């Protein structure tokens, strides 16, 4: 999607009315609720974070909290015995008391509170509502401020190597007989076509540089899942060996970012961009990476890739919350260790140095070495 299309469809991908709410409302109530929701969500995207400077929230933030706002409305309707769009401060305070009685985690309750605060911020600025000062907060003091799980220094090269092995096949002319038939069956399943229709190009395409380039860039740049989804060929500057992320496409929509990449990563990107030119599903898009089915990568599909790579690399994921953010957290941890917080802040594209401070810690292997020295 180009920028003009994004401007005309700002709510694309955001659920305006959930199925649960739709089932509760009649036709006229549904129209009224949908209209109000569209106004609110569009305002949050454009102005929500800082109305004075027209700075909106990230789309992923609005997308996630829109559902929680909808939950709040449905709670109000249950309390009032029917539909209303006129939510009050008493409703908001009552909802927090309702949340406090639930057995959900404080992290969940805090997320719901933030969503309702966003709703009342819109009502204050756009509907003349009163400012809401919540009576209740949900403590998260037991939550660690350090990255919960990240790839260790030893695991990072293992993941790079696994990405080179991922999905690879031998050259067609190097296998014969039953072994070739097994590889033909594998490729037919992988590319969803009859064995008889496999071509030399299919054997070459199987050894794609897509996953190695995706993984290597993420290990260098600490890409968030949303940044993998948004990544464009125009971001890649092969000549200077950097990734250039424009302000309008960055996760936080703050400023243009120039992210350093290793020489090996640049070489992988160069190979991938050449291969990408002859793959049909990339004909009408400048997306840098797409899944096998032609969709943008998202958190779930990236998590699946990482878990597969961990299997290849013999890295245990048991008792670890291993997600794509584990790669990002490893970048922050070791960049802060090697070059300091300023370098980590720039490489991770943090607006505030306070955000980067959670990476200012001694990695576990450094602490083990310290214990050995201590005796």
N, C-alpha and C positions, 0 to 999 in steps of 0.2 A: 504494500500500500504506500502511495506517495504522500507527501506532506499535505497536499491539497485535499486528498481524500480523508486524511486523519482530521483535518480541520472541520470537514463537513459531517463526519460521523464520530464525534468525540466519545460517545458511549458504546462504541463497538466493542464487544467482549465483556461489557458490564451488564449484569442482570438487573434490569430496572424493576420488574415485578416478578417475584418468585412464584413458583407453582403453588406453594402453600398459601400465599396471600390471594392469588387469583381464585382459588377454590372458595375463599371466604367472601368474596365481593360480588355484588351484582354488576351489571354492565355499566351503569352510570357511576357507581362507586369506583369501579376499575379505571374508568377514564380519568376521574378526578385524582385518584391516587397516582396513576402513571404520570400525569402531567406534573404533579408536585415533585415526584421523585426525579423526573428528568431535569427540572429546574435546579433541584438541590445538587444532584450528582454532577451536572455540568459546571455549576458554580464551584464546587469543590475541586474539580479538575483544573479550573482556570485561576481561581482566586483563593481557594480554601486555606492554604498555608499562611499566606501573607496578603490579605486583600489590598492593602495600601500599595503594594508593589506588583500586584497582579501575578503572584506566584502560587501556583496550584500544587496540590498533592500529586504524587506519582500515581499513575493509573492503577498499578497493582495494589496500592494502598486503598484507593477508592473502591476498587473491585472487591477486595476482601471485607472492607467495613460496610459496604452497601448491604451485604447480606445480614450483618449484625444489626444495622438500622432497621431492616425489615422485620427482624425478630422482635425488636422493641415495639414497633407499630402493632404487631400482632398481639403482643402482651397487653398493650393499651386497649385494643379492641375487646379483648377478653375481659379486662377489668371494667370497661364501660358498657359491656353487653352489646356492642355493635360498632360499626365503622365510624371513625372520626379522623379528620386530618388535623384537628386543632389540639395538638399535644401541648401540655402545660409543664411548668417547672415542677409541679407536684407529681406529675406522671414520671418525670425523669428521676426525681428523688425516690419515688416509690419503686421504680424499676431497679435501682441500685440496691435497695433493701431486699428486693426479691432475689437478686443475684447473690447477695451475701448469704442467703439461706440455702443456696444450692450447693451440691457436693462437687461442683466443678473446680478446677484449679484456679488459683489467683491469677495466673497468666491469662486464662480464658476470660475471667471476670474483668480484668483490666482492659483486655481488648474490646469487650462489649462496652465498657465505660467510655473508652476513647471514641468508639463509633457514635455513641449518643452525643458526646461532646461536639463532634463534627456536625451532627444534625442541628444542634442548638446554636452553633456558631453561624451556620447558614441562616437560621431563622432570625438571629439577632441582626445580621448585616443586611439581609434582603427582605425580611418580613416585619421588621420593627419589633421583634421579640425582645424580651428581657435577657440580660446576660445570665447564664447559668453557672453558679459556683457550687459544684457538687459537694454534698455533705460527707460522702463516703469515698475513701480511696482503698485500693486493694494492694496490700503490701506484697512486694516481690523481693524482699530482702534476702531470702534464702536462695534466690536464683543467682547462679554464677555470672559474673560480668566478663569472664574469659570465654573464649571460644570452647564450646563443649567438646567437640571432636574435630580433629584436623589430621591431615596426612603428616606423618613424621618426615624428617629429613631423609631417612632411609627409604620410606615408602614412595616419595615423590618420583625418583628415577624408575622405580619398579612400575609405577603407573604409566610413565612415558613409554617404557619398553613394552608393556602390555598393550598399549594403544597401537604399537607397530605390528603386534602379532594379531590383534583383534580382527577377525573376519578374513584373514589373509588365506590365499590358496596357492598351491604350487603352479608353476608355469605348465600350460597344457601339454607341451611337448616333453615334459619331464616325467609324466606318469603314463602308465599303460594298463591295459586289461581291466581287472576288477577294481584296482585302485582308481583308475580314471573314471570308471562307472560310479564309484562312490562319490567322487568329487562332482560329477555331472548331476547326480541326484541332489547333492547339497546345493549346488548353484541353481538348479531348477526350483527347489523349494524357496531359496533365498530371494530369487528374482520373480517368483510366481509365474513361471512359464514352462511349457513342456521341454523335456530334455532335447527333443529333436530340433527345437528352435534356438538352442544356445549357440552363441557365436564366439569368435575369438575375442571380440570386444567385451563380452560378458566376463570372460576369464580375466581380462585386464581390469575391468571395472570392479571386480571383486577385491582387488588390491588397491582400493581407493585410499587417498590421503585425507579423506574427510575427517574421520575420527582421530587420526594422529594430529592433524592440524587443530581440531577443536580442543583436544585435550592439552596439547602443548601451549596454545594461546591461553587457555584457562589457568594452567599451572604458572604461566608468566604474569598474566594480567589479573588473576583472581576474578574472572568474570562471574557476575551474578547470573542466575538462570534467566532473568529478564533481559540481560545484556546479550546472552547467547541467542535468545529469541529475536532480539532487534538487530543483531550484527549484520552489517552490510559490506559488500565488497569494497565500497568506497572508503571504509574505515582503514583498509590495509594500505600502508605506505611501505612497499618493499624496499624502495631505494634508501630510505632512512631507517628502516628496521624498527618501525613503531606502529602502534595502533592509534588512529586518530578518531576519537569518539565525539561527534558533534553534540553541542549543548542540548538540542531538541531531541536527541536520541539517547542521551545518557539517562541512567536510572533515576537520578535525583533532579535532572533537568536544571542543573546549576551553572555549568560552564563547559567549555570545550576541554577535553582531556587528551593528553599525549602520553601513551603508555609504552614503556620500554619492553622489547621482546628480544629473546636470545637469537643468535644467528641460526641455530638449528630450527627454531620455530619459524623464522622467516623463510627458510628453505622449504619447510613442509608446506607453508602457505603458498609459496610459489608453485610447487607441484600441484597442490589442490586447485588453485585458480585455473591452471591449465586443464586439468581433468574436468573441472566444473563446466567448462565451455561446451563440452560435447554431451552433457547429460540433459535430457529433454525437460525434466521437471524444473530446471533452472532457467528455461528460455524466457519466461515472462516475469522474472523476479530478480532483484539484486540481493536477496537474502544470502548470507554467506554460507550458512549450513541449514539443511532441511533433513527431516527424518526420511526413512525409506519410503514412507507413504506421502511425502511431499509436504508435511506439516512443519511448522516451526518447533524447535525443541523447547520443552517446558520442564518444570521441576521434576515431574514424575518420569518423563522419558530420560532426562539427564541422570537421575538417580539410578535408573535401570542400567544405563551405560556404565556408570561408575561401579556398581555392584558386579557387573560382568567383568570389568577390568580387574577388580579386586580378586575375583576367582582366578583369572589368568595369572595374576601376580602372586597368588597364594597369600593374600592379605586378609586376615580374619575381620569380619564385620560384626561378629558376635559382641553383644553388649556395647555397641558403638552406634551412635546416630550418624551414619555415614550418608551424607547427601552432597550435592554439588557444592554446597557452602563449605564442606570439609576442605575442598581444594582452595577456596578463597581464604579460609582461615589459616591454612598453612602458609600462603603467600604473606599474609599480614604478620604472622608470628615470626617467620624467619627473615623477612625484610626488615622488620623492626629490630631484630637481633643483630643483623649484619650491618645495616646502614642507618638505623635510628628511626624515630617516629616520623620525622619529616618525609623521609623517602617512602615509608609505608603509607603515609597519608596520601601522597601523590599517586603512588602505584595503585592503591585501592580506590582512589577517587572519592575520598571522604571530604565532605564540606567542612567538618569541624574536627580539630585535632583531638577533642575529647572522645570522639567515636573511635579513633585509632588507639587510644590509650589502653584499651582492653587487650591489645596485642603486646603491650610492654610487659612481657613476662619471660621467665626463663623456661625454655622448652624442657620437656621431661628428661631428655637425654643429658642436657646440661646439668640438671639437678642431680641426676645419678652420678655424673662425673664429680660433682662437688662433694657428694657423700663419700665417694671413694677417696678423695683427697683429704676429707675430714677424718677418715679412719673409723 
